[in-house]
């Protein structure tokens, strides 16, 4: 590569790339950088772009910083903000004060998305019961989850900074409410650790519900990290990924020849420019080639037993949250590092069709069995002790109600809401945090979104302070300049 510019030559020397001729390059490498990408993917799961980084790359920041408790994460994202007051945080005093105007001391200086400060308090109509040895309070709307209550760690004191849906989802996923440029949690995890899967992406996204989540693809994007770390959405049905299948008349051998040829051309371009995104492109072609076989096999639930399908309430070929929960188990079985399931329409205001009545009941019915089944299935297969499960949304709902033509709902609430975790490294059978008598503010063990992010990385064996990437002149991390690991949550 004698024609490299000085800056390119410096980069090659920095990352140990020896000088060679184009002829020697292709004599030694059957498909050029494509073979390197393939070899790396079959090794530790990182593509060639992870080994030929731009100056922002910090090799010392990656890998395990301490022994990991979890190998994989399944994040069950309930998009829209589930009502903790109707599902997990029972407040008898709120029922007693139902219909009264909230005291001014609670809301002075507060902003709301839709309601006014003098909105009336809304006690839940849902019945609660205590379950398991832990005595966890769980609503009648979640009967299946109640059967695994001792496998849960409930956090009733979650807090966030952002009360609009799109920015709040971004904040939980990327550590920033800004719409562009920040890597998602799954991207950080796969950047730091790679993936154990040979034939599937390290970060996979599954969606259910009538539409996609507000915020869209930036929720699982790689941001300023190389693009091979972004989440890959899988679709239900025969074509899991659009444009993955071969065109008519193109068999497996011809497709292999095509990939090799394209990778060689990309290798020539990489030799001339030293652009790491070209290495990412090569790795993407190799992964897509292997996924032509692995993805259809993954998505085919016909091989699951009737007992397993019944446990989840899954139906092969159907687009549902239950099917996605079963797919999540199949993905972590195959070594995928981070799986994120989005289920939408938890935004229960007082407008027709989205109130705390039938709409909330429908969302719970669609997700409850799958969540409980995932825990049971992973447990009986010996996978729960290496898989971290996280459940929750971008924020909670207010103790005040909305009365629009007598259809009651709740507004967005960022001060205190509930999430739960289960699985690897989690001290289960406990409740962390508490709220005041009407569920407005946290009174004990406040857990900020950045604290949750730090703890998830910690369970994966990553120190959130050390996993960094230099971009635009400074080192960035998922938790930015915030976040503390939650010791009470750890087993």
N, C-alpha and C positions, 0 to 999 in steps of 0.2 A: 504494500500500500504506500509506495514511495511518493504518490501524488497527493497524499493527505496534506491538508492545511495544518499549520502549527497547532492551532487549537484542537483539531481532530487528533493529531498525533499525541498531544498531551493527554487527551481523554483515553486513547488506546493504551498509553503507558500507565496511566493511573489505574485502569481496570485490568491490566495484565494481558492485553490483546497483542500477540506478537505480530510483527510485520511479516507479510507474506504476499505472494503474487496472486493474481486472479486465477491463473492456471493451477497453481499449487492448491489454492483454496478448493476448487471443484474436484481436483484429483483426490484430495483427502476426505472430502465431505460429499457423500452420495447425493444428498439433496441440499447441500449448502447449509445455511443457518437453520433451515427447516429440520435437519437432523439434530442440530444442537438443541433446538426448541423441543423436539420430540424426546430427546434423551433427558433433558431437564425435567419435562413434564412427567416422564415415567420415573424420575428419581424422587425429588422432594416436592414436586408439585408446582414449582415456580417456573415460569416460562423464561425464554431467553431474555426478554426485556427486563426481567428482574435481576439478571446477571450483568446487563450492560446498561446501567442507569445513567441518566444525565447527572450533572454535578449535585443535584439535590439529594441523591441517593446516599443513605448513611448505613453501610453494611453492619456496623456495630450495634445498630438499634434493633435489628431484627432477630428472630429466633426466640427461644425460651429464655426468659430472664430468671425464672424460678420454676420448680416442678409444677406442671399443669394438673388441675383436677378434671378439666373438661377437654375433650378432643374436638367436639362439635357443639354448635349452638343452633337451636331451633327457636326463632323469635315469632311468636303468634301475635301479630300486630292487629289490634281491633281498631280500625281507622274510624275516627269520628268522636271518640271520647266516651267510653262506657260510663254509665252512672254508678259510681261506687256506693251511693246512698241507697240504691235499689238492689245492689248485688252483694256487697261485702261489709259495708260500714253502717250497721244498724244504729239508729239514734231515736230511742224512745222519747227524749225531750223534744225532738223535732216534730214527732207525731203530736205531742201535746200542744205545741205552739202552732200547729198547722193553721194557715189562714191569717196569721198575724203578720204585721209588717216587721221586718228584721230590724233589730236595734241599730241606730245610726253608727254606734261605735264599731260595728263589724265592717261597714262599707264606706266609711268616710275616706274620701280621696281615692277610691277604687274605680277602675274602669271595667265596663262590661261590653260584651259583644252585642247583646240585644236587649236585655232587661234594663230597668231603671233602678237606682239605689233603693227606692221604696217598694220594691217588689215583695210580695208576701211569701212567707215561708211555706214550703211544701213537704209535708211528711209522706213517707212512702206508704203505698197500699200493699206492699209485698210482705209476706211472712218470712221470718228468719228462724233458723234452728241451729243448735250447736251440733257439731259433727266430729267423730273420731276421738281419740285420746287427747288431741290438742284442744278440742272444744271450739274449733273455728266456727265463727258465725257466717253462714252462707245462705243466700236467698233461695226461696222455693223455685226461682227461675233456673237454677243450676243444679238439678238433682244428680246428674252424672258426676259433676265435679265434686259434689259433696262426698261421694264414695271414695275419693282419693285425698281427702282433706289432710291426712297425716303426711302426705307426700309433698305438701305445699309449704312454701314460706310466703305468707301474705305481708305485703308492705302497704300499710294504710297511710303512710306519711309522705308519699311522693309529692314533689313540687317541681314546677317548671317556670319559665320566664315569659312564655309566649302564649297568647290566648286566641290566635287565629289559626285555623286548621292547617293550611299549607306550611307556614313558617314553623308551627309547633311540631309537625311531623318531621320537618327537616332538622329541627333542633334535637329531637330525640335520636334521629338516625345519624346525623353528621356532627353534632355539637355546635352547630351554627344555624340561625334562622334565615340566613341569606340563601337565595335560590341557586346560585351558581358557584362551582369551584371547589367545594369541600368534599372530601371522600366520606363515604358512608361507613358505618361500623363494620359491616361485612367486608368492605374493601380493605379497611385497616387490618382486620383479622387475617385475611388471606395474604396481604402484603407482608405482615409480620411472620406468619407461620407457613405459608403455602397451603397445600391441600394434599391429603393422602389418596385422593381419587385419581386414577390414571386416565379415565375415559369420560369424566364429567367435570364441569367447572367447579372451582372451589367455593363459589358463592352463587346460590340459586334462589330465585324469587318465584313464589307461587301466589296466584290471586284468585279470590272468589268474591261473590257479591255481584250486584247489578252493574258496577262500574269500577274503574281503577281508583286508587286513593288520590285525594288532592295532593298536589306536589309532584306526582308522577315519577318519571325515571330518575330525577335527581335524588330521590330517596334511596336508591341503590347504586348510584353512580360512583365512579372511581375518583372524580374530581381531578386534582392535580397529580394524583398517582397514575402510573401507566394504566392504560385502558383494560389490560387483561385482568385487572383486579375488580372490575365492576360486576354487579350482579347480573346474572343471565336469567331472564324470565322464561319459564316453561309453561306451555299451554296444555290444557287437557285435550284429549282426542288423539288422532293418529299422527298429526304433525305437531310435535311438541315445540319445535322451533321453526319459525317461518324460514323458507328457502334453504332448509337443511337437506331435504331429499334431492337425490340426483334427478336431472332432467330426463325426459323420456329418451331411451336409446343409449344412455350412458351407464355402463356397468361399473362394478367395483374397481376393476383394474384400470379402466380408462380414467376414473375419478382419481385414483392414486397417481397416475401419470400427470394429470392436470395439476394436482396439488404440488407435486414435485417441481413441475415446470414453473409455476407461479412463485414458489418459494425460491427457486434459483434466480428468477428475475428480481425478486425482492432482495435477495442476498447481494446482487450486483448494486442495487440502489443503496443498500446499507453500507457496502464497502465505500461508496462514493461520498456518503453524507454522514455516516455514524449516527443516524437518527434512531434512538431506541424504540420509537413507535413502530418502525419497520420490523424490528425483532418481535414486537408484540403482534404485528399482523401475521408474521410467519407462524408464531405459536397458535394464533387463532385459527389459521387454516388447518394446522395439524389437529387441534382439538375438535374442530368441526368435522373433520374426516373421521375421527374415531367415534364421535357422537352419532354419526349416521347409523351405527350399530347399537351403541349403548343406550341412546335416548328412547328408541321405541321399546326396547326390552324393559327399561325402567318404568315407562308410563303404562305398560300392560299389567293391569291388576288381576288378570284372569288366573295367574298362577298362585294367588293368595288363597288360603283355605276359606271355606264358608264361615268358620268360626271367627277368623280375623276380620273378614268383611263385615260380619254382623256386629262385631265388637265396635268398629268405627261407624257403622251405618253407612258404609261406602258401597257404591255401585259402579262397577267397571264401565268406563266410557262416559260417566256423568261428570259435569262440571260442578264441584261442590267443595266446601271446606273439609268435609269428612274425607273425601278422596285425597285432598291435599295433605291432610295430616298423615294418612297412610303413605303417601309419596315422600313426605318428610322423613319418615322412618326408613324407607327404602334408600333415600339419598344419604343419610348418615351411615347406614350400613355399608355403603359403597365408598365411604371416606370423604364425602363433601364436608367442608369445614363450617360453612354458615348457610343456613336455610331460613328464609324469611317468608312467612305466610301473611298475606294481607286479606282481611275480610272487612268489607265496607258497610256504611250506613248505620253506624252507632251514634249518629248526630241527632239526639232526641230532644228537639225543641217542642214548642206547643203548636206547630203548624200541622195541618191535616196530613196524615200519613207518616209522620215522624215523631209522634208523641210517645210518652212512656207507657202506653198501653200495648196494642198489638205489635207495633214496630219493634219495641224492646223484646217482647216475647218471641217474635220471629227470629231476631238476631241470636238470642240465647238458644233457641231450639236448633238453629243451624250450626252452632259452634260447640255447644256443651258436650255432647257425646264424643265428638272428635278429640277435644282437648283431654278428656278423661281417658279415652282409649289410647291415645298416644303415650300417656304416662304408664298405663298398665302394660301395653305392648312392649315398650322399651324395657320395662322392668323385668318382664318374664323372659326376655331375650338376653338379659345381662348387659343391655346397652344404656340403661338409665344412669349408671354410675360413671359414664364417660360422656354423657350428653346433657348440656344445660338447656332447659326450657324456660323461656321468658314469655309472659302474657301481659298485655296492657295496651293502652292507647296513648295519644299525645297529651291528653289532660283529662280531667274529670268533669263533673257537673255540679252546679250550684245548689245549696240548700233552698234557695228561692225558686219559685216556680214561674212558669209563663202560662197565662190563661188567654188563649186566643180561641174564641168561640168555644170555650169550655174544654178544649183539648190541652191537657197540661203537659208541660215539658220542663226541661232545665237548661240553663245557659252554660257556657264554657266556664270552667273553674280551674285555676292554676295553683291555688294555695295548698290544696291537700286532695289527693286521690289515691286509688289503690291499683297496685300491680302485684302479680305473684310470680315466683320462680320455683322451679323444681329440678331435681336431678343432680348432676355432678358438682360436688363441692359445696352444696347448699345445705345449711342446717334447717331441716324441714320440721314440720309439726309445730311451727311457731308463728306468731304475728309480731312484726316489727312496726313500731310507731303507733301513735294514737292521735285522735282529733278531739276538738272541744265538743260540747254537748249538742251542738247542731251540725257538726261536721264541717265547719268553715275553715278553721285554722289547725295546723299541726301543734300538738302540745308536747310531743315527745319524739325524739329520733327522726328529725326531718331528713329526708333522703332526696337530694336534688338529682335531676337528670344526669348531670356530670358524674355524680357519685355512682349511679347505676352503671354508666358507661365504664368507669374505672374498674368497677367490680367485675363486670363481664370479662373485660380484658384480663384482669387478675386471675380469674378462674381458668382462662386459656393459657396461663403461664406467661402473660405479658405484663410488664410494668408500664402503665399508661404514661408515666413521665419519661420513659426511655424510647418508646416507639414514635419516632419523629421522621419528618421529611422536610427538607429545606425547599421553600418556595417563596419567590419574590423577596428574597433577602432575609428570611427568618425561618426558624424551625417551627413547624406546625405539628400538632397532635390532635387526636380525637377530642380530648377534653379541654383543648386550648390551654388556658392557664388556671384551670379549675379542677375540681374533682378529688374525692377521697374514697378509698376502698372502704366498704362497710363491714367491719369485723363481726358484727352480730349476725350477719347473714352467712358467714363461712362456717362450714362443718369442722 
